[in-house]
Amino acid sequence: MSVTNLEFRDKIKIKEIKEIKEPIRREIIGGKIYNMASPATNHNKVINNMIRIFGDFLDGKNCTVFGENVDVYFDEKDKEVKPDLKIICEPDKITDEKIIGAPDFIVEVLSKSNPEHDKITKLALYEKFGVKEYWIISIPEKSIDVYLLTDGRLILSKIYTHYSETEIKNIEEGTDEEAKERVKIKNITTSIFGDDLKIPIEKIFRNLR
């Protein structure tokens, strides 16, 4: 084959590669399509940390933990929803293709591009369908906002924070008594598992860049 023909073939291959479209990551909420950016590395690390923690605890139990790659179908207007992490304790909701119905527990890690999507849009969605517990994690703040379903509303129950050794030292040397109490909290629990599962907050944020 001539050099000219090789160059032509290579150009065709490059053109074909450029025309390949990656699947669009999206959610449909309230009938509206929300396109999603690919999660950042730290985002994935936090979720992977939590999947390991919950996966080990739930081994042999009736509940199952899933990552974001399994969609949740709530109804025809609210489908293809991709919570970063969800736990389902009703096996009948789990099909080969997706989850049908509200998970018992959901975690979302805030994205830099659109944190309001998790704080407002998805909070309202999960409240509407009766998700029992919803965690919103902020990587920059190293914080976890815990919402519990109370009388049909997802109400902010508590905010947990992971402090660095320097932050702890500064707080302990300061005069803010409330902050001194906050840094003593090292573990977080869920309403659905109670004291049977005490998660070290540090483990959730372990190995981040």
C-alpha positions in Angstrom: 0.0 0.0 0.0 1.3 3.4 -0.9 2.1 6.1 1.6 -0.7 8.2 0.1 -3.2 5.4 0.7 -1.9 4.9 4.3 -2.4 8.6 5.0 -5.9 8.5 3.5 -6.8 5.4 5.6 -5.4 7.0 8.8 -7.4 10.2 8.1 -10.6 8.1 7.7 -9.9 6.4 11.1 -9.4 9.7 12.8 -12.6 11.0 11.3 -14.5 7.9 12.5 -13.1 8.3 16.0 -14.1 11.9 16.2 -17.6 11.1 15.1 -18.0 8.5 17.9 -20.3 10.0 20.5 -20.1 9.1 24.1 -23.4 8.2 25.8 -25.0 11.3 27.4 -25.2 11.1 31.1 -28.6 12.6 32.1 -31.4 12.6 34.6 -35.1 13.3 34.0 -36.7 15.1 36.9 -40.2 16.6 36.7 -40.2 15.9 33.0 -37.1 18.0 32.4 -33.8 16.6 31.1 -30.7 17.5 33.1 -27.4 16.6 31.4 -24.6 15.6 33.8 -20.9 16.2 33.7 -18.6 13.2 34.4 -17.7 13.1 38.2 -14.2 14.3 39.2 -11.7 11.9 40.8 -12.2 13.0 44.4 -16.0 12.7 43.8 -15.4 9.1 42.8 -13.1 8.4 45.7 -15.6 9.5 48.3 -18.3 7.3 46.8 -16.0 4.4 46.5 -15.0 4.8 50.2 -18.7 4.7 51.2 -19.5 1.8 48.9 -16.8 -0.2 50.6 -18.0 0.8 54.1 -21.7 0.0 53.4 -20.9 -3.0 51.3 -18.9 -4.7 54.1 -21.6 -3.9 56.7 -24.5 -5.1 54.5 -22.9 -8.4 53.4 -25.5 -11.1 54.2 -28.2 -8.5 55.1 -31.4 -7.7 53.3 -30.3 -4.3 52.1 -28.1 -3.6 49.0 -25.9 -0.7 48.2 -25.5 0.7 44.6 -23.3 3.4 43.0 -24.4 5.9 40.5 -24.3 3.6 37.5 -27.7 2.0 38.4 -30.6 4.3 37.6 -33.6 4.9 39.8 -37.1 5.1 38.2 -39.6 7.0 40.4 -42.3 7.6 37.8 -42.6 8.6 34.1 -41.6 12.2 34.9 -38.8 11.3 37.3 -36.6 8.6 35.8 -33.0 7.8 34.8 -32.1 9.4 38.2 -28.6 8.6 39.2 -27.9 9.1 42.9 -24.2 8.8 43.7 -25.0 6.1 46.2 -28.3 4.5 47.3 -29.3 1.7 49.6 -32.4 -0.4 48.9 -33.9 -2.6 51.6 -36.8 -3.9 49.6 -35.5 -6.5 47.2 -38.7 -6.3 45.0 -37.6 -2.8 43.9 -34.4 -4.2 42.3 -34.6 -5.4 38.7 -31.9 -6.4 36.3 -31.9 -2.9 34.7 -32.7 -0.4 37.4 -34.3 0.4 40.8 -38.0 1.0 40.7 -39.2 3.1 43.6 -37.6 5.2 46.2 -34.4 4.0 47.9 -34.3 4.0 51.7 -31.1 6.0 51.8 -29.3 8.2 49.3 -26.0 10.1 49.2 -25.1 12.8 46.7 -21.6 14.4 46.5 -22.0 18.1 45.4 -20.6 18.9 42.0 -18.6 22.1 41.5 -20.6 23.0 38.4 -24.1 22.8 39.8 -24.4 22.2 43.6 -28.0 23.5 43.6 -29.1 20.4 41.6 -28.5 18.2 44.7 -29.4 20.9 47.3 -32.7 21.9 45.8 -33.9 19.9 42.8 -33.0 16.4 44.1 -33.8 17.3 47.7 -37.4 18.1 46.6 -37.5 14.9 44.5 -36.4 12.6 47.2 -38.7 14.3 49.7 -41.7 13.8 47.3 -41.1 10.1 47.0 -40.3 9.5 50.7 -36.6 8.7 50.8 -36.0 8.2 54.5 -32.5 9.6 54.7 -30.5 11.9 52.4 -26.8 12.9 52.8 -25.3 15.8 50.9 -21.5 15.7 51.0 -19.3 18.7 50.3 -15.7 17.8 49.5 -14.2 21.3 49.9 -15.9 21.7 53.3 -15.3 18.1 54.3 -18.9 18.1 55.5 -22.0 15.9 55.5 -25.5 17.4 55.7 -27.9 14.8 57.0 -31.6 15.1 56.1 -34.2 12.9 57.8 -37.7 12.3 56.6 -40.0 13.8 59.3 -43.8 14.1 58.7 -43.3 13.9 55.0 -40.5 16.5 54.9 -36.7 16.0 54.5 -35.4 18.1 57.4 -31.8 19.0 58.0 -31.0 17.0 61.2 -27.2 17.5 61.6 -24.0 18.6 59.9 -20.9 16.5 60.4 -17.4 17.7 59.5 -14.0 16.1 59.2 -11.3 18.4 60.6 -7.6 18.3 59.9 -5.2 17.9 62.8 -4.3 21.6 62.4 -7.9 22.7 62.5 -8.5 20.6 65.6 -5.5 22.1 67.3 -6.6 25.7 66.5 -10.2 25.0 67.7 -9.0 23.4 70.9 -6.8 26.4 71.6 -9.6 28.8 70.9 -12.6 30.1 72.8 -15.4 28.7 70.7 -17.0 26.1 73.0 -19.5 24.9 70.4 -16.7 24.2 67.9 -14.8 22.3 70.6 -17.8 20.0 71.0 -18.1 19.6 67.2 -14.5 18.4 66.8 -15.1 15.6 69.4 -17.6 14.0 67.0 -15.6 11.3 65.1 -18.3 9.0 63.9 -21.6 9.3 61.9 -24.6 6.9 62.0 -27.7 6.4 59.9 -31.3 6.4 61.0 -31.9 3.1 59.2 -29.1 1.2 60.8 -28.6 3.1 64.1 -25.7 2.3 66.3 -25.1 -1.0 64.5 -23.0 1.0 62.0 -20.8 3.7 63.2 -18.8 5.2 60.3 -15.6 7.1 61.1 -16.0 10.4 59.3 -12.3 10.4 58.4 -12.9 7.2 56.3 -15.4 9.0 54.1 -12.8 11.6 53.0 -9.8 9.2 53.0 -7.2 9.4 50.2 -8.4 12.6 48.5 -6.1 14.7 46.4 
